[in-house]
């Protein structure tokens, strides 16, 4: 039987996993087998740039933490897994998906996005969404187009009124 000290250490890790899952907008599980240390370091750096972090936990401790949150990912908790946690629901997914394009060893498995379990299909869809800045640029471009069209219409209407006088 494990000593109380070891059980306490394991409980601290379980609590850490639970807090990370609860406090993150996105938690993404992926298989990292086959990645070199340099590639993992690069992935950690890329995730840090978008306000996310990468952690590796034992599957048994992860299962206990998720059971405490009433989340079942038992089908995905086999083999080595890493978890990316992020405050932005899309940023870590985009980083992982882009990294997986360059490194075939990385395989996305499942995610918890805003408290909901998301399969690989949904993760792939989220990975194609433009960044927040890109979406704001598209919105501004659309709004500028409307204002431009309105100004042209008003100018033509003003010229028409001048010609009719």
C-alpha positions as a Python dict, from the first residue, in 0.01 Angstrom:
ca = {
    (1, 'X'): (0, 0, 0),
    (2, 'X'): (122, 349, -83),
    (3, 'X'): (231, 574, 198),
    (4, 'X'): (23, 875, 297),
    (5, 'X'): (295, 1107, 164),
    (6, 'X'): (269, 956, -185),
    (7, 'X'): (-112, 967, -175),
    (8, 'X'): (-100, 1334, -77),
    (9, 'X'): (135, 1411, -366),
    (10, 'X'): (-97, 1232, -608),
    (11, 'X'): (-396, 1423, -470),
    (12, 'X'): (-213, 1752, -531),
    (13, 'X'): (-163, 1652, -895),
    (14, 'X'): (-528, 1547, -929),
    (15, 'X'): (-635, 1884, -786),
    (16, 'X'): (-401, 2064, -1028),
    (17, 'X'): (-550, 1881, -1327),
    (18, 'X'): (-905, 1957, -1207),
    (19, 'X'): (-826, 2327, -1163),
    (20, 'X'): (-658, 2350, -1503),
    (21, 'X'): (-955, 2187, -1677),
    (22, 'X'): (-1210, 2401, -1488),
    (23, 'X'): (-1025, 2731, -1536),
    (24, 'X'): (-929, 2684, -1902),
    (25, 'X'): (-1148, 2774, -2197),
    (26, 'X'): (-979, 2493, -2390),
    (27, 'X'): (-814, 2169, -2278),
    (28, 'X'): (-685, 1956, -2565),
    (29, 'X'): (-548, 1603, -2531),
    (30, 'X'): (-299, 1483, -2790),
    (31, 'X'): (-54, 1202, -2853),
    (32, 'X'): (304, 1324, -2859),
    (33, 'X'): (482, 991, -2923),
    (34, 'X'): (755, 1030, -3180),
    (35, 'X'): (827, 1398, -3112),
    (36, 'X'): (1183, 1483, -3017),
    (37, 'X'): (1272, 1693, -2713),
    (38, 'X'): (1351, 1988, -2943),
    (39, 'X'): (1012, 1957, -3112),
    (40, 'X'): (831, 1943, -2778),
    (41, 'X'): (1026, 2247, -2660),
    (42, 'X'): (928, 2430, -2977),
    (43, 'X'): (562, 2330, -2926),
    (44, 'X'): (571, 2454, -2564),
    (45, 'X'): (714, 2785, -2684),
    (46, 'X'): (445, 2820, -2953),
    (47, 'X'): (173, 2748, -2699),
    (48, 'X'): (319, 2996, -2449),
    (49, 'X'): (309, 3269, -2715),
    (50, 'X'): (-72, 3237, -2731),
    (51, 'X'): (-118, 3216, -2352),
    (52, 'X'): (-142, 2837, -2331),
    (53, 'X'): (62, 2571, -2156),
    (54, 'X'): (147, 2207, -2216),
    (55, 'X'): (141, 1950, -1937),
    (56, 'X'): (198, 1575, -1924),
    (57, 'X'): (18, 1379, -1653),
    (58, 'X'): (-36, 1011, -1583),
    (59, 'X'): (-360, 885, -1736),
    (60, 'X'): (-477, 735, -1405),
    (61, 'X'): (-446, 1070, -1229),
    (62, 'X'): (-614, 1247, -1521),
    (63, 'X'): (-901, 998, -1510),
    (64, 'X'): (-949, 1059, -1136),
    (65, 'X'): (-951, 1436, -1188),
    (66, 'X'): (-1202, 1411, -1473),
    (67, 'X'): (-1421, 1172, -1275),
    (68, 'X'): (-1436, 1436, -1003),
    (69, 'X'): (-1561, 1683, -1268),
    (70, 'X'): (-1814, 1430, -1410),
    (71, 'X'): (-1635, 1420, -1745),
    (72, 'X'): (-1569, 1087, -1914),
    (73, 'X'): (-1275, 1061, -2154),
    (74, 'X'): (-1191, 698, -2077),
    (75, 'X'): (-1169, 605, -2447),
    (76, 'X'): (-892, 861, -2499),
    (77, 'X'): (-686, 801, -2185),
    (78, 'X'): (-467, 522, -2316),
    (79, 'X'): (-109, 559, -2422),
    (80, 'X'): (98, 869, -2362),
    (81, 'X'): (-104, 1190, -2363),
    (82, 'X'): (-18, 1553, -2322),
    (83, 'X'): (-269, 1825, -2246),
    (84, 'X'): (-266, 2182, -2373),
    (85, 'X'): (-457, 2427, -2154),
    (86, 'X'): (-553, 2773, -2278),
    (87, 'X'): (-763, 3075, -2185),
    (88, 'X'): (-862, 3124, -2548),
    (89, 'X'): (-1091, 2845, -2673),
    (90, 'X'): (-936, 2839, -3022),
    (91, 'X'): (-569, 2945, -2987),
    (92, 'X'): (-422, 2619, -2848),
    (93, 'X'): (-617, 2415, -3103),
    (94, 'X'): (-480, 2626, -3388),
    (95, 'X'): (-123, 2595, -3258),
    (96, 'X'): (-154, 2216, -3219),
    (97, 'X'): (-320, 2172, -3559),
    (98, 'X'): (-52, 2380, -3733),
    (99, 'X'): (222, 2191, -3550),
    (100, 'X'): (61, 1858, -3649),
    (101, 'X'): (76, 1961, -4016),
    (102, 'X'): (455, 1991, -3990),
    (103, 'X'): (506, 1698, -3750),
    (104, 'X'): (298, 1393, -3835),
    (105, 'X'): (384, 1231, -3499),
    (106, 'X'): (151, 1471, -3316),
    (107, 'X'): (-208, 1348, -3316),
    (108, 'X'): (-500, 1542, -3169),
    (109, 'X'): (-737, 1319, -2972),
    (110, 'X'): (-1009, 1510, -2787),
    (111, 'X'): (-1076, 1842, -2621),
    (112, 'X'): (-1290, 2013, -2364),
    (113, 'X'): (-1397, 2348, -2506),
    (114, 'X'): (-1590, 2576, -2269),
    (115, 'X'): (-1689, 2276, -2057),
    (116, 'X'): (-1810, 2061, -2348),
    (117, 'X'): (-1629, 1751, -2479),
    (118, 'X'): (-1528, 1800, -2842),
    (119, 'X'): (-1419, 1523, -3075),
    (120, 'X'): (-1150, 1538, -3339),
    (121, 'X'): (-1392, 1661, -3608),
    (122, 'X'): (-1496, 1961, -3401),
    (123, 'X'): (-1133, 2036, -3310),
    (124, 'X'): (-1041, 2037, -3679),
    (125, 'X'): (-1328, 2278, -3753),
    (126, 'X'): (-1218, 2511, -3473),
    (127, 'X'): (-861, 2502, -3605),
    (128, 'X'): (-978, 2661, -3932),
    (129, 'X'): (-1141, 2962, -3764),
    (130, 'X'): (-939, 3280, -3824),
    (131, 'X'): (-776, 3444, -3525),
    (132, 'X'): (-960, 3708, -3323),
    (133, 'X'): (-758, 3981, -3496),
    (134, 'X'): (-844, 3832, -3835),
    (135, 'X'): (-1215, 3825, -3752),
    (136, 'X'): (-1204, 4187, -3630),
    (137, 'X'): (-1029, 4288, -3952),
    (138, 'X'): (-1299, 4118, -4159),
    (139, 'X'): (-1569, 4293, -3955),
    (140, 'X'): (-1403, 4632, -3996),
    (141, 'X'): (-1361, 4572, -4370),
    (142, 'X'): (-1730, 4489, -4403),
    (143, 'X'): (-1832, 4798, -4207),
    (144, 'X'): (-1605, 5024, -4411),
    (145, 'X'): (-1760, 4884, -4729),
    (146, 'X'): (-2108, 4978, -4610),
    (147, 'X'): (-2002, 5330, -4516),
    (148, 'X'): (-1827, 5370, -4853),
    (149, 'X'): (-2137, 5255, -5041),
    (150, 'X'): (-2355, 5493, -4838),
    (151, 'X'): (-2125, 5788, -4912),
    (152, 'X'): (-2133, 5709, -5285),
    (153, 'X'): (-2513, 5690, -5281),
    (154, 'X'): (-2544, 6019, -5093),
    (155, 'X'): (-2298, 6186, -5331),
    (156, 'X'): (-2490, 6064, -5637),
    (157, 'X'): (-2820, 6171, -5480),
    (158, 'X'): (-2676, 6517, -5407),
    (159, 'X'): (-2556, 6552, -5767),
    (160, 'X'): (-2899, 6443, -5892),
    (161, 'X'): (-3068, 6709, -5677),
    (162, 'X'): (-2831, 6978, -5812),
    (163, 'X'): (-2902, 6878, -6173),
    (164, 'X'): (-3280, 6886, -6123),
    (165, 'X'): (-3281, 7244, -5992),
}
